[in-house]
Amino acid sequence: MGLQDGKMRIDLNSDLGEGFGPGSMGDDAAMLEIVSSANIACGGHASDP
């Protein structure tokens, strides 16, 4: 959040690229149309096989 041109600005953030294997979770391309920033997954999670 921050003040820009006298107006409050909110950063709408989303985690993307969270799928595992051949499956897909969510529609990353559609999310990029509405968010102002994104975190892109680039590896496994601690509980992934």
mmCIF entry with sequence, helices, sheets and N, C-alpha, C, O atoms, coordinates in Angstrom:
data_MODEL
# 
_entry.id   MODEL 
# 
_entity.id                         1 
_entity.type                       polymer 
_entity.pdbx_number_of_molecules   1 
# 
_entity_poly.entity_id                      1 
_entity_poly.type                           'polypeptide(L)' 
_entity_poly.nstd_linkage                   no 
_entity_poly.nstd_monomer                   no 
_entity_poly.pdbx_seq_one_letter_code       MGLQDGKMRIDLNSDLGEGFGPGSMGDDAAMLEIVSSANIACGGHASDP 
_entity_poly.pdbx_seq_one_letter_code_can   MGLQDGKMRIDLNSDLGEGFGPGSMGDDAAMLEIVSSANIACGGHASDP 
_entity_poly.pdbx_strand_id                 A 
# 
loop_
_entity_poly_seq.entity_id 
_entity_poly_seq.num 
_entity_poly_seq.mon_id 
_entity_poly_seq.hetero 
1 1  MET n 
1 2  GLY n 
1 3  LEU n 
1 4  GLN n 
1 5  ASP n 
1 6  GLY n 
1 7  LYS n 
1 8  MET n 
1 9  ARG n 
1 10 ILE n 
1 11 ASP n 
1 12 LEU n 
1 13 ASN n 
1 14 SER n 
1 15 ASP n 
1 16 LEU n 
1 17 GLY n 
1 18 GLU n 
1 19 GLY n 
1 20 PHE n 
1 21 GLY n 
1 22 PRO n 
1 23 GLY n 
1 24 SER n 
1 25 MET n 
1 26 GLY n 
1 27 ASP n 
1 28 ASP n 
1 29 ALA n 
1 30 ALA n 
1 31 MET n 
1 32 LEU n 
1 33 GLU n 
1 34 ILE n 
1 35 VAL n 
1 36 SER n 
1 37 SER n 
1 38 ALA n 
1 39 ASN n 
1 40 ILE n 
1 41 ALA n 
1 42 CYS n 
1 43 GLY n 
1 44 GLY n 
1 45 HIS n 
1 46 ALA n 
1 47 SER n 
1 48 ASP n 
1 49 PRO n 
# 
_struct_asym.id          A 
_struct_asym.entity_id   1 
# 
_struct_conf.conf_type_id            HELX_P 
_struct_conf.id                      HELX_P1 
_struct_conf.pdbx_PDB_helix_id       AA1 
_struct_conf.beg_label_comp_id       ASP 
_struct_conf.beg_label_asym_id       A 
_struct_conf.beg_label_seq_id        28 
_struct_conf.pdbx_beg_PDB_ins_code   ? 
_struct_conf.end_label_comp_id       LEU 
_struct_conf.end_label_asym_id       A 
_struct_conf.end_label_seq_id        32 
_struct_conf.pdbx_end_PDB_ins_code   ? 
_struct_conf.beg_auth_comp_id        ASP 
_struct_conf.beg_auth_asym_id        A 
_struct_conf.beg_auth_seq_id         28 
_struct_conf.end_auth_comp_id        LEU 
_struct_conf.end_auth_asym_id        A 
_struct_conf.end_auth_seq_id         32 
_struct_conf.pdbx_PDB_helix_class    1 
_struct_conf.details                 ? 
_struct_conf.pdbx_PDB_helix_length   5 
# 
_struct_conf_type.id          HELX_P 
_struct_conf_type.criteria    ? 
_struct_conf_type.reference   ? 
# 
loop_
_struct_sheet.id 
_struct_sheet.type 
_struct_sheet.number_strands 
_struct_sheet.details 
AA1 ? 2 ? 
AA2 ? 2 ? 
# 
loop_
_struct_sheet_order.sheet_id 
_struct_sheet_order.range_id_1 
_struct_sheet_order.range_id_2 
_struct_sheet_order.offset 
_struct_sheet_order.sense 
AA1 1 2 ? anti-parallel 
AA2 1 2 ? parallel      
# 
loop_
_struct_sheet_range.sheet_id 
_struct_sheet_range.id 
_struct_sheet_range.beg_label_comp_id 
_struct_sheet_range.beg_label_asym_id 
_struct_sheet_range.beg_label_seq_id 
_struct_sheet_range.pdbx_beg_PDB_ins_code 
_struct_sheet_range.end_label_comp_id 
_struct_sheet_range.end_label_asym_id 
_struct_sheet_range.end_label_seq_id 
_struct_sheet_range.pdbx_end_PDB_ins_code 
_struct_sheet_range.beg_auth_comp_id 
_struct_sheet_range.beg_auth_asym_id 
_struct_sheet_range.beg_auth_seq_id 
_struct_sheet_range.end_auth_comp_id 
_struct_sheet_range.end_auth_asym_id 
_struct_sheet_range.end_auth_seq_id 
AA1 1 GLY A 2  ? GLN A 4  ? GLY A 2  GLN A 4  
AA1 2 LYS A 7  ? ARG A 9  ? LYS A 7  ARG A 9  
AA2 1 ASN A 13 ? LEU A 16 ? ASN A 13 LEU A 16 
AA2 2 SER A 37 ? ILE A 40 ? SER A 37 ILE A 40 
# 
loop_
_atom_site.group_PDB 
_atom_site.id 
_atom_site.type_symbol 
_atom_site.label_atom_id 
_atom_site.label_alt_id 
_atom_site.label_comp_id 
_atom_site.label_asym_id 
_atom_site.label_entity_id 
_atom_site.label_seq_id 
_atom_site.pdbx_PDB_ins_code 
_atom_site.Cartn_x 
_atom_site.Cartn_y 
_atom_site.Cartn_z 
_atom_site.occupancy 
_atom_site.B_iso_or_equiv 
_atom_site.pdbx_formal_charge 
_atom_site.auth_seq_id 
_atom_site.auth_comp_id 
_atom_site.auth_asym_id 
_atom_site.auth_atom_id 
_atom_site.pdbx_PDB_model_num 
ATOM 1   N N  . MET A 1 1  ? 0.839  -1.180  0.000   1.00 0.00 ? 1  MET A N  1 
ATOM 2   C CA . MET A 1 1  ? 0.000  0.000   0.000   1.00 0.00 ? 1  MET A CA 1 
ATOM 3   C C  . MET A 1 1  ? 0.880  1.237   0.000   1.00 0.00 ? 1  MET A C  1 
ATOM 4   O O  . MET A 1 1  ? 1.997  1.226   0.516   1.00 0.00 ? 1  MET A O  1 
ATOM 5   N N  . GLY A 1 2  ? 0.373  2.268   -0.569  1.00 0.00 ? 2  GLY A N  1 
ATOM 6   C CA . GLY A 1 2  ? 1.106  3.510   -0.570  1.00 0.00 ? 2  GLY A CA 1 
ATOM 7   C C  . GLY A 1 2  ? 0.262  4.618   -1.160  1.00 0.00 ? 2  GLY A C  1 
ATOM 8   O O  . GLY A 1 2  ? -0.786 4.372   -1.757  1.00 0.00 ? 2  GLY A O  1 
ATOM 9   N N  . LEU A 1 3  ? 0.731  5.839   -0.983  1.00 0.00 ? 3  LEU A N  1 
ATOM 10  C CA . LEU A 1 3  ? 0.039  7.003   -1.504  1.00 0.00 ? 3  LEU A CA 1 
ATOM 11  C C  . LEU A 1 3  ? 0.678  7.402   -2.828  1.00 0.00 ? 3  LEU A C  1 
ATOM 12  O O  . LEU A 1 3  ? 1.887  7.621   -2.903  1.00 0.00 ? 3  LEU A O  1 
ATOM 13  N N  . GLN A 1 4  ? -0.134 7.495   -3.860  1.00 0.00 ? 4  GLN A N  1 
ATOM 14  C CA . GLN A 1 4  ? 0.362  7.861   -5.190  1.00 0.00 ? 4  GLN A CA 1 
ATOM 15  C C  . GLN A 1 4  ? -0.602 8.865   -5.793  1.00 0.00 ? 4  GLN A C  1 
ATOM 16  O O  . GLN A 1 4  ? -1.795 8.580   -5.897  1.00 0.00 ? 4  GLN A O  1 
ATOM 17  N N  . ASP A 1 5  ? -0.120 10.025  -6.189  1.00 0.00 ? 5  ASP A N  1 
ATOM 18  C CA . ASP A 1 5  ? -0.952 11.086  -6.759  1.00 0.00 ? 5  ASP A CA 1 
ATOM 19  C C  . ASP A 1 5  ? -2.107 11.456  -5.832  1.00 0.00 ? 5  ASP A C  1 
ATOM 20  O O  . ASP A 1 5  ? -3.201 11.781  -6.295  1.00 0.00 ? 5  ASP A O  1 
ATOM 21  N N  . GLY A 1 6  ? -1.862 11.406  -4.532  1.00 0.00 ? 6  GLY A N  1 
ATOM 22  C CA . GLY A 1 6  ? -2.898 11.763  -3.570  1.00 0.00 ? 6  GLY A CA 1 
ATOM 23  C C  . GLY A 1 6  ? -3.953 10.699  -3.370  1.00 0.00 ? 6  GLY A C  1 
ATOM 24  O O  . GLY A 1 6  ? -4.932 10.933  -2.661  1.00 0.00 ? 6  GLY A O  1 
ATOM 25  N N  . LYS A 1 7  ? -3.781 9.526   -3.980  1.00 0.00 ? 7  LYS A N  1 
ATOM 26  C CA . LYS A 1 7  ? -4.757 8.440   -3.855  1.00 0.00 ? 7  LYS A CA 1 
ATOM 27  C C  . LYS A 1 7  ? -4.079 7.221   -3.243  1.00 0.00 ? 7  LYS A C  1 
ATOM 28  O O  . LYS A 1 7  ? -2.900 6.968   -3.491  1.00 0.00 ? 7  LYS A O  1 
ATOM 29  N N  . MET A 1 8  ? -4.821 6.474   -2.449  1.00 0.00 ? 8  MET A N  1 
ATOM 30  C CA . MET A 1 8  ? -4.287 5.257   -1.853  1.00 0.00 ? 8  MET A CA 1 
ATOM 31  C C  . MET A 1 8  ? -4.160 4.187   -2.929  1.00 0.00 ? 8  MET A C  1 
ATOM 32  O O  . MET A 1 8  ? -5.084 3.960   -3.709  1.00 0.00 ? 8  MET A O  1 
ATOM 33  N N  . ARG A 1 9  ? -3.005 3.536   -2.959  1.00 0.00 ? 9  ARG A N  1 
ATOM 34  C CA . ARG A 1 9  ? -2.765 2.467   -3.928  1.00 0.00 ? 9  ARG A CA 1 
ATOM 35  C C  . ARG A 1 9  ? -2.583 1.160   -3.168  1.00 0.00 ? 9  ARG A C  1 
ATOM 36  O O  . ARG A 1 9  ? -1.803 1.098   -2.218  1.00 0.00 ? 9  ARG A O  1 
ATOM 37  N N  . ILE A 1 10 ? -3.290 0.129   -3.573  1.00 0.00 ? 10 ILE A N  1 
ATOM 38  C CA . ILE A 1 10 ? -3.198 -1.187  -2.943  1.00 0.00 ? 10 ILE A CA 1 
ATOM 39  C C  . ILE A 1 10 ? -2.583 -2.160  -3.935  1.00 0.00 ? 10 ILE A C  1 
ATOM 40  O O  . ILE A 1 10 ? -3.003 -2.233  -5.089  1.00 0.00 ? 10 ILE A O  1 
ATOM 41  N N  . ASP A 1 11 ? -1.580 -2.910  -3.475  1.00 0.00 ? 11 ASP A N  1 
ATOM 42  C CA . ASP A 1 11 ? -0.941 -3.929  -4.302  1.00 0.00 ? 11 ASP A CA 1 
ATOM 43  C C  . ASP A 1 11 ? -1.723 -5.229  -4.142  1.00 0.00 ? 11 ASP A C  1 
ATOM 44  O O  . ASP A 1 11 ? -1.747 -5.807  -3.056  1.00 0.00 ? 11 ASP A O  1 
ATOM 45  N N  . LEU A 1 12 ? -2.356 -5.688  -5.205  1.00 0.00 ? 12 LEU A N  1 
ATOM 46  C CA . LEU A 1 12 ? -3.076 -6.962  -5.197  1.00 0.00 ? 12 LEU A CA 1 
ATOM 47  C C  . LEU A 1 12 ? -2.112 -8.037  -5.691  1.00 0.00 ? 12 LEU A C  1 
ATOM 48  O O  . LEU A 1 12 ? -1.745 -8.058  -6.866  1.00 0.00 ? 12 LEU A O  1 
ATOM 49  N N  . ASN A 1 13 ? -1.705 -8.928  -4.787  1.00 0.00 ? 13 ASN A N  1 
ATOM 50  C CA . ASN A 1 13 ? -0.661 -9.909  -5.049  1.00 0.00 ? 13 ASN A CA 1 
ATOM 51  C C  . ASN A 1 13 ? -1.247 -11.318 -5.071  1.00 0.00 ? 13 ASN A C  1 
ATOM 52  O O  . ASN A 1 13 ? -2.217 -11.604 -4.369  1.00 0.00 ? 13 ASN A O  1 
ATOM 53  N N  . SER A 1 14 ? -0.654 -12.197 -5.881  1.00 0.00 ? 14 SER A N  1 
ATOM 54  C CA . SER A 1 14 ? -1.108 -13.584 -5.968  1.00 0.00 ? 14 SER A CA 1 
ATOM 55  C C  . SER A 1 14 ? 0.090  -14.516 -6.132  1.00 0.00 ? 14 SER A C  1 
ATOM 56  O O  . SER A 1 14 ? 1.089  -14.152 -6.752  1.00 0.00 ? 14 SER A O  1 
ATOM 57  N N  . ASP A 1 15 ? -0.019 -15.724 -5.570  1.00 0.00 ? 15 ASP A N  1 
ATOM 58  C CA . ASP A 1 15 ? 0.975  -16.770 -5.808  1.00 0.00 ? 15 ASP A CA 1 
ATOM 59  C C  . ASP A 1 15 ? 0.576  -17.507 -7.085  1.00 0.00 ? 15 ASP A C  1 
ATOM 60  O O  . ASP A 1 15 ? -0.573 -17.923 -7.230  1.00 0.00 ? 15 ASP A O  1 
ATOM 61  N N  . LEU A 1 16 ? 1.515  -17.668 -8.002  1.00 0.00 ? 16 LEU A N  1 
ATOM 62  C CA . LEU A 1 16 ? 1.239  -18.343 -9.279  1.00 0.00 ? 16 LEU A CA 1 
ATOM 63  C C  . LEU A 1 16 ? 2.226  -19.490 -9.470  1.00 0.00 ? 16 LEU A C  1 
ATOM 64  O O  . LEU A 1 16 ? 3.245  -19.568 -8.783  1.00 0.00 ? 16 LEU A O  1 
ATOM 65  N N  . GLY A 1 17 ? 1.913  -20.375 -10.408 1.00 0.00 ? 17 GLY A N  1 
ATOM 66  C CA . GLY A 1 17 ? 2.803  -21.484 -10.725 1.00 0.00 ? 17 GLY A CA 1 
ATOM 67  C C  . GLY A 1 17 ? 2.840  -22.542 -9.634  1.00 0.00 ? 17 GLY A C  1 
ATOM 68  O O  . GLY A 1 17 ? 3.861  -23.204 -9.444  1.00 0.00 ? 17 GLY A O  1 
ATOM 69  N N  . GLU A 1 18 ? 1.733  -22.708 -8.914  1.00 0.00 ? 18 GLU A N  1 
ATOM 70  C CA . GLU A 1 18 ? 1.697  -23.619 -7.776  1.00 0.00 ? 18 GLU A CA 1 
ATOM 71  C C  . GLU A 1 18 ? 1.327  -25.053 -8.137  1.00 0.00 ? 18 GLU A C  1 
ATOM 72  O O  . GLU A 1 18 ? 1.215  -25.894 -7.244  1.00 0.00 ? 18 GLU A O  1 
ATOM 73  N N  . GLY A 1 19 ? 1.136  -25.354 -9.408  1.00 0.00 ? 19 GLY A N  1 
ATOM 74  C CA . GLY A 1 19 ? 0.779  -26.713 -9.807  1.00 0.00 ? 19 GLY A CA 1 
ATOM 75  C C  . GLY A 1 19 ? 1.900  -27.699 -9.537  1.00 0.00 ? 19 GLY A C  1 
ATOM 76  O O  . GLY A 1 19 ? 3.052  -27.305 -9.359  1.00 0.00 ? 19 GLY A O  1 
ATOM 77  N N  . PHE A 1 20 ? 1.563  -28.983 -9.507  1.00 0.00 ? 20 PHE A N  1 
ATOM 78  C CA . PHE A 1 20 ? 2.565  -30.026 -9.284  1.00 0.00 ? 20 PHE A CA 1 
ATOM 79  C C  . PHE A 1 20 ? 2.377  -31.118 -10.325 1.00 0.00 ? 20 PHE A C  1 
ATOM 80  O O  . PHE A 1 20 ? 1.269  -31.627 -10.489 1.00 0.00 ? 20 PHE A O  1 
ATOM 81  N N  . GLY A 1 21 ? 3.436  -31.483 -11.027 1.00 0.00 ? 21 GLY A N  1 
ATOM 82  C CA . GLY A 1 21 ? 3.348  -32.533 -12.046 1.00 0.00 ? 21 GLY A CA 1 
ATOM 83  C C  . GLY A 1 21 ? 2.565  -32.057 -13.254 1.00 0.00 ? 21 GLY A C  1 
ATOM 84  O O  . GLY A 1 21 ? 2.564  -30.866 -13.566 1.00 0.00 ? 21 GLY A O  1 
ATOM 85  N N  . PRO A 1 22 ? 1.895  -32.984 -13.939 1.00 0.00 ? 22 PRO A N  1 
ATOM 86  C CA . PRO A 1 22 ? 1.173  -32.614 -15.159 1.00 0.00 ? 22 PRO A CA 1 
ATOM 87  C C  . PRO A 1 22 ? -0.123 -31.850 -14.888 1.00 0.00 ? 22 PRO A C  1 
ATOM 88  O O  . PRO A 1 22 ? -0.695 -31.248 -15.796 1.00 0.00 ? 22 PRO A O  1 
ATOM 89  N N  . GLY A 1 23 ? -0.581 -31.877 -13.641 1.00 0.00 ? 23 GLY A N  1 
ATOM 90  C CA . GLY A 1 23 ? -1.832 -31.194 -13.290 1.00 0.00 ? 23 GLY A CA 1 
ATOM 91  C C  . GLY A 1 23 ? -1.668 -29.683 -13.236 1.00 0.00 ? 23 GLY A C  1 
ATOM 92  O O  . GLY A 1 23 ? -0.557 -29.168 -13.115 1.00 0.00 ? 23 GLY A O  1 
ATOM 93  N N  . SER A 1 24 ? -2.777 -28.991 -13.325 1.00 0.00 ? 24 SER A N  1 
ATOM 94  C CA . SER A 1 24 ? -2.782 -27.538 -13.273 1.00 0.00 ? 24 SER A CA 1 
ATOM 95  C C  . SER A 1 24 ? -3.670 -27.090 -12.126 1.00 0.00 ? 24 SER A C  1 
ATOM 96  O O  . SER A 1 24 ? -4.733 -27.666 -11.895 1.00 0.00 ? 24 SER A O  1 
ATOM 97  N N  . MET A 1 25 ? -3.238 -26.075 -11.414 1.00 0.00 ? 25 MET A N  1 
ATOM 98  C CA . MET A 1 25 ? -4.036 -25.527 -10.319 1.00 0.00 ? 25 MET A CA 1 
ATOM 99  C C  . MET A 1 25 ? -4.297 -24.057 -10.616 1.00 0.00 ? 25 MET A C  1 
ATOM 100 O O  . MET A 1 25 ? -3.379 -23.240 -10.546 1.00 0.00 ? 25 MET A O  1 
ATOM 101 N N  . GLY A 1 26 ? -5.504 -23.721 -10.937 1.00 0.00 ? 26 GLY A N  1 
ATOM 102 C CA . GLY A 1 26 ? -5.838 -22.329 -11.200 1.00 0.00 ? 26 GLY A CA 1 
ATOM 103 C C  . GLY A 1 26 ? -5.487 -21.896 -12.609 1.00 0.00 ? 26 GLY A C  1 
ATOM 104 O O  . GLY A 1 26 ? -4.911 -22.655 -13.388 1.00 0.00 ? 26 GLY A O  1 
ATOM 105 N N  . ASP A 1 27 ? -5.847 -20.662 -12.918 1.00 0.00 ? 27 ASP A N  1 
ATOM 106 C CA . ASP A 1 27 ? -5.622 -20.087 -14.245 1.00 0.00 ? 27 ASP A CA 1 
ATOM 107 C C  . ASP A 1 27 ? -4.664 -18.902 -14.093 1.00 0.00 ? 27 ASP A C  1 
ATOM 108 O O  . ASP A 1 27 ? -5.094 -17.763 -13.912 1.00 0.00 ? 27 ASP A O  1 
ATOM 109 N N  . ASP A 1 28 ? -3.362 -19.187 -14.168 1.00 0.00 ? 28 ASP A N  1 
ATOM 110 C CA . ASP A 1 28 ? -2.352 -18.154 -13.949 1.00 0.00 ? 28 ASP A CA 1 
ATOM 111 C C  . ASP A 1 28 ? -2.498 -16.989 -14.926 1.00 0.00 ? 28 ASP A C  1 
ATOM 112 O O  . ASP A 1 28 ? -2.352 -15.834 -14.526 1.00 0.00 ? 28 ASP A O  1 
ATOM 113 N N  . ALA A 1 29 ? -2.777 -17.266 -16.177 1.00 0.00 ? 29 ALA A N  1 
ATOM 114 C CA . ALA A 1 29 ? -2.902 -16.199 -17.177 1.00 0.00 ? 29 ALA A CA 1 
ATOM 115 C C  . ALA A 1 29 ? -4.046 -15.250 -16.818 1.00 0.00 ? 29 ALA A C  1 
ATOM 116 O O  . ALA A 1 29 ? -3.909 -14.034 -16.958 1.00 0.00 ? 29 ALA A O  1 
ATOM 117 N N  . ALA A 1 30 ? -5.160 -15.792 -16.361 1.00 0.00 ? 30 ALA A N  1 
ATOM 118 C CA . ALA A 1 30 ? -6.295 -14.955 -15.974 1.00 0.00 ? 30 ALA A CA 1 
ATOM 119 C C  . ALA A 1 30 ? -5.963 -14.129 -14.739 1.00 0.00 ? 30 ALA A C  1 
ATOM 120 O O  . ALA A 1 30 ? -6.358 -12.966 -14.647 1.00 0.00 ? 30 ALA A O  1 
ATOM 121 N N  . MET A 1 31 ? -5.238 -14.719 -13.785 1.00 0.00 ? 31 MET A N  1 
ATOM 122 C CA . MET A 1 31 ? -4.855 -13.985 -12.580 1.00 0.00 ? 31 MET A CA 1 
ATOM 123 C C  . MET A 1 31 ? -3.947 -12.808 -12.911 1.00 0.00 ? 31 MET A C  1 
ATOM 124 O O  . MET A 1 31 ? -4.061 -11.747 -12.297 1.00 0.00 ? 31 MET A O  1 
ATOM 125 N N  . LEU A 1 32 ? -3.044 -12.985 -13.876 1.00 0.00 ? 32 LEU A N  1 
ATOM 126 C CA . LEU A 1 32 ? -2.135 -11.901 -14.251 1.00 0.00 ? 32 LEU A CA 1 
ATOM 127 C C  . LEU A 1 32 ? -2.871 -10.700 -14.838 1.00 0.00 ? 32 LEU A C  1 
ATOM 128 O O  . LEU A 1 32 ? -2.337 -9.591  -14.859 1.00 0.00 ? 32 LEU A O  1 
ATOM 129 N N  . GLU A 1 33 ? -4.094 -10.919 -15.313 1.00 0.00 ? 33 GLU A N  1 
ATOM 130 C CA . GLU A 1 33 ? -4.889 -9.815  -15.850 1.00 0.00 ? 33 GLU A CA 1 
ATOM 131 C C  . GLU A 1 33 ? -5.424 -8.909  -14.741 1.00 0.00 ? 33 GLU A C  1 
ATOM 132 O O  . GLU A 1 33 ? -5.744 -7.749  -15.003 1.00 0.00 ? 33 GLU A O  1 
ATOM 133 N N  . ILE A 1 34 ? -5.528 -9.415  -13.502 1.00 0.00 ? 34 ILE A N  1 
ATOM 134 C CA . ILE A 1 34 ? -6.164 -8.621  -12.448 1.00 0.00 ? 34 ILE A CA 1 
ATOM 135 C C  . ILE A 1 34 ? -5.249 -8.255  -11.281 1.00 0.00 ? 34 ILE A C  1 
ATOM 136 O O  . ILE A 1 34 ? -5.607 -7.379  -10.493 1.00 0.00 ? 34 ILE A O  1 
ATOM 137 N N  . VAL A 1 35 ? -4.093 -8.884  -11.140 1.00 0.00 ? 35 VAL A N  1 
ATOM 138 C CA . VAL A 1 35 ? -3.204 -8.560  -10.029 1.00 0.00 ? 35 VAL A CA 1 
ATOM 139 C C  . VAL A 1 35 ? -2.187 -7.500  -10.443 1.00 0.00 ? 35 VAL A C  1 
ATOM 140 O O  . VAL A 1 35 ? -1.917 -7.316  -11.630 1.00 0.00 ? 35 VAL A O  1 
ATOM 141 N N  . SER A 1 36 ? -1.628 -6.809  -9.457  1.00 0.00 ? 36 SER A N  1 
ATOM 142 C CA . SER A 1 36 ? -0.598 -5.821  -9.763  1.00 0.00 ? 36 SER A CA 1 
ATOM 143 C C  . SER A 1 36 ? 0.805  -6.355  -9.492  1.00 0.00 ? 36 SER A C  1 
ATOM 144 O O  . SER A 1 36 ? 1.790  -5.741  -9.903  1.00 0.00 ? 36 SER A O  1 
ATOM 145 N N  . SER A 1 37 ? 0.905  -7.499  -8.801  1.00 0.00 ? 37 SER A N  1 
ATOM 146 C CA . SER A 1 37 ? 2.190  -8.176  -8.621  1.00 0.00 ? 37 SER A CA 1 
ATOM 147 C C  . SER A 1 37 ? 1.928  -9.653  -8.369  1.00 0.00 ? 37 SER A C  1 
ATOM 148 O O  . SER A 1 37 ? 0.829  -10.043 -7.974  1.00 0.00 ? 37 SER A O  1 
ATOM 149 N N  . ALA A 1 38 ? 2.949  -10.469 -8.601  1.00 0.00 ? 38 ALA A N  1 
ATOM 150 C CA . ALA A 1 38 ? 2.786  -11.916 -8.441  1.00 0.00 ? 38 ALA A CA 1 
ATOM 151 C C  . ALA A 1 38 ? 4.063  -12.545 -7.908  1.00 0.00 ? 38 ALA A C  1 
ATOM 152 O O  . ALA A 1 38 ? 5.167  -12.078 -8.191  1.00 0.00 ? 38 ALA A O  1 
ATOM 153 N N  . ASN A 1 39 ? 3.897  -13.613 -7.131  1.00 0.00 ? 39 ASN A N  1 
ATOM 154 C CA . ASN A 1 39 ? 5.004  -14.448 -6.676  1.00 0.00 ? 39 ASN A CA 1 
ATOM 155 C C  . ASN A 1 39 ? 4.959  -15.704 -7.537  1.00 0.00 ? 39 ASN A C  1 
ATOM 156 O O  . ASN A 1 39 ? 3.933  -16.382 -7.591  1.00 0.00 ? 39 ASN A O  1 
ATOM 157 N N  . ILE A 1 40 ? 6.052  -16.016 -8.203  1.00 0.00 ? 40 ILE A N  1 
ATOM 158 C CA . ILE A 1 40 ? 6.093  -17.167 -9.098  1.00 0.00 ? 40 ILE A CA 1 
ATOM 159 C C  . ILE A 1 40 ? 6.835  -18.306 -8.411  1.00 0.00 ? 40 ILE A C  1 
ATOM 160 O O  . ILE A 1 40 ? 7.990  -18.155 -8.014  1.00 0.00 ? 40 ILE A O  1 
ATOM 161 N N  . ALA A 1 41 ? 6.161  -19.452 -8.274  1.00 0.00 ? 41 ALA A N  1 
ATOM 162 C CA . ALA A 1 41 ? 6.781  -20.619 -7.650  1.00 0.00 ? 41 ALA A CA 1 
ATOM 163 C C  . ALA A 1 41 ? 7.910  -21.125 -8.542  1.00 0.00 ? 41 ALA A C  1 
ATOM 164 O O  . ALA A 1 41 ? 7.762  -21.199 -9.762  1.00 0.00 ? 41 ALA A O  1 
ATOM 165 N N  . CYS A 1 42 ? 9.024  -21.468 -7.933  1.00 0.00 ? 42 CYS A N  1 
ATOM 166 C CA . CYS A 1 42 ? 10.164 -21.925 -8.741  1.00 0.00 ? 42 CYS A CA 1 
ATOM 167 C C  . CYS A 1 42 ? 10.811 -23.187 -8.148  1.00 0.00 ? 42 CYS A C  1 
ATOM 168 O O  . CYS A 1 42 ? 11.976 -23.478 -8.417  1.00 0.00 ? 42 CYS A O  1 
ATOM 169 N N  . GLY A 1 43 ? 10.066 -23.906 -7.365  1.00 0.00 ? 43 GLY A N  1 
ATOM 170 C CA . GLY A 1 43 ? 10.615 -25.125 -6.768  1.00 0.00 ? 43 GLY A CA 1 
ATOM 171 C C  . GLY A 1 43 ? 9.565  -25.847 -5.974  1.00 0.00 ? 43 GLY A C  1 
ATOM 172 O O  . GLY A 1 43 ? 8.407  -25.432 -5.928  1.00 0.00 ? 43 GLY A O  1 
ATOM 173 N N  . GLY A 1 44 ? 9.973  -26.935 -5.343  1.00 0.00 ? 44 GLY A N  1 
ATOM 174 C CA . GLY A 1 44 ? 9.045  -27.725 -4.551  1.00 0.00 ? 44 GLY A CA 1 
ATOM 175 C C  . GLY A 1 44 ? 8.807  -27.133 -3.180  1.00 0.00 ? 44 GLY A C  1 
ATOM 176 O O  . GLY A 1 44 ? 9.511  -26.226 -2.737  1.00 0.00 ? 44 GLY A O  1 
ATOM 177 N N  . HIS A 1 45 ? 7.797  -27.668 -2.524  1.00 0.00 ? 45 HIS A N  1 
ATOM 178 C CA . HIS A 1 45 ? 7.490  -27.306 -1.153  1.00 0.00 ? 45 HIS A CA 1 
ATOM 179 C C  . HIS A 1 45 ? 8.059  -28.390 -0.224  1.00 0.00 ? 45 HIS A C  1 
ATOM 180 O O  . HIS A 1 45 ? 8.372  -29.493 -0.672  1.00 0.00 ? 45 HIS A O  1 
ATOM 181 N N  . ALA A 1 46 ? 8.184  -28.083 1.016   1.00 0.00 ? 46 ALA A N  1 
ATOM 182 C CA . ALA A 1 46 ? 8.773  -29.022 1.976   1.00 0.00 ? 46 ALA A CA 1 
ATOM 183 C C  . ALA A 1 46 ? 8.017  -30.357 2.023   1.00 0.00 ? 46 ALA A C  1 
ATOM 184 O O  . ALA A 1 46 ? 8.622  -31.397 2.283   1.00 0.00 ? 46 ALA A O  1 
ATOM 185 N N  . SER A 1 47 ? 6.709  -30.337 1.776   1.00 0.00 ? 47 SER A N  1 
ATOM 186 C CA . SER A 1 47 ? 5.929  -31.576 1.872   1.00 0.00 ? 47 SER A CA 1 
ATOM 187 C C  . SER A 1 47 ? 5.751  -32.289 0.531   1.00 0.00 ? 47 SER A C  1 
ATOM 188 O O  . SER A 1 47 ? 5.114  -33.341 0.488   1.00 0.00 ? 47 SER A O  1 
ATOM 189 N N  . ASP A 1 48 ? 6.293  -31.751 -0.563  1.00 0.00 ? 48 ASP A N  1 
ATOM 190 C CA . ASP A 1 48 ? 6.183  -32.406 -1.865  1.00 0.00 ? 48 ASP A CA 1 
ATOM 191 C C  . ASP A 1 48 ? 7.001  -33.681 -1.889  1.00 0.00 ? 48 ASP A C  1 
ATOM 192 O O  . ASP A 1 48 ? 8.064  -33.751 -1.272  1.00 0.00 ? 48 ASP A O  1 
ATOM 193 N N  . PRO A 1 49 ? 6.501  -34.715 -2.613  1.00 0.00 ? 49 PRO A N  1 
ATOM 194 C CA . PRO A 1 49 ? 7.273  -35.964 -2.683  1.00 0.00 ? 49 PRO A CA 1 
ATOM 195 C C  . PRO A 1 49 ? 8.591  -35.774 -3.455  1.00 0.00 ? 49 PRO A C  1 
ATOM 196 O O  . PRO A 1 49 ? 9.359  -36.724 -3.607  1.00 0.00 ? 49 PRO A O  1 
# 
